[in-house]
Amino acid sequence: MAERPSPTERMNYNHAIKVIRIAKGIQQKDLAEIRGVTPQAISQMERSVSSVDADAAKEWAKQLEVPMPSLTILAMEAEERGEWTLSKTQVFDLLDEIGAPEYEYVDA
């Protein structure tokens, strides 16, 4: 039987950072400037070509002006399926808490 990954191994900080960036209306090029990297590096991070670990996530949280607990909650995923463990309402509540601009949820 395969070992179950630890909670931190199941975290997807890359996805959480992308969600926060979009929710705050920050363009990839602007985030790249804040981080001192190229827009291509941001794109690669968001596509999980490069990964963000818990230590690096602290710096991302600071630069995105987001409490680390909020970033961590958004990074949590359900076991092996990779699905959100939070309801849509909880995600939008977190985005409100971090100061995302007004948005409208459209169910596709």
N, C-alpha and C positions, 0 to 999 in steps of 0.2 A: 504494500500500500504506500502510495506517494505521501511525502510529508506535506502537511498543509502550510502554506506560506504564512509568515508572521503578519500581524496587522500592518506594520510599516511597509512590508513588501507589497501589500495590496493597495497601498496609497498611490494615487495617480495625481501627483502634484502638477504634472504637465497640463493635464486637462483642467484642473482647478484654476491654474494661472490663466489659461486661455479664456475660461468662463468669466473670470474677474476682469480681465483686460477688455473683453467685448462688452461686458455689463457696464464698465466705467467709460466706455467710448474711447478707449485708447487704441490708436493705430499701432501695428507691429513696428513701423519705423520709429514711432515716438518712444515705444517701450525699449527698442534697441538703443536709442540715444540715452535713455535713462540708465540702462544697464551697461553702456559702453561696449556694445557688441554690434554686429551687423544685423540687419533685418532678416537675413538668411538664417542666422543663428537662432533668432526667435522662432522663425518658421519651423526649423528642425526640432526645436524643443517642443513646440506645440504638437508636432506630428510624432512625438516620442522617438525621434531619431537619436536624440540625446536625452538623457533622463535627469530629473531633478530629485535629489535625495532630501531627507529631512533637514540636514544642515544647510543646504543651499536654499531650501524653501524659506528659511527664516529671513534671509537677505531679500528674496523676492517679496515676501510679505511686507517688509519694511519699505521697499521701493514702490510697491503698489499701494502703500498706506492702508493695509488690511491687517486686522489682528490675526496673529498666527493661528489661534484656535479656529477662526472662521475658514482660513485657508485649508487647515487640516480636515475640518468637517467636510468641505467640498471635495477634498481629495480621497475621501473614503469610498471604497467600492465594495459591492457585494461579492464575497468569495470569488470563485473562479469565473463567474458569468460576466464580471465587469460592468454590472448594472448599478445605477444609483441606488443607494440604500435610503436616501431621503425622498420624501414626497416632493412634487413640484412646488407645493406651497412652502415647504421648509426651505427649499433652495431659494425661492424668491424672497422669503423672509430674511435669509442670510444676506442676499444681495442688497436688500433694503438696509440692513444693519451696517454693511460696509460702505454705504453711501453711493451706490450705483444710481445713475440718473433714472428718471422715470422710463418705464418700458411697458410694453403690452405683450402678454403671452398669447400667442396664436397657436392653437392646436392644429398640427398639420394632418 
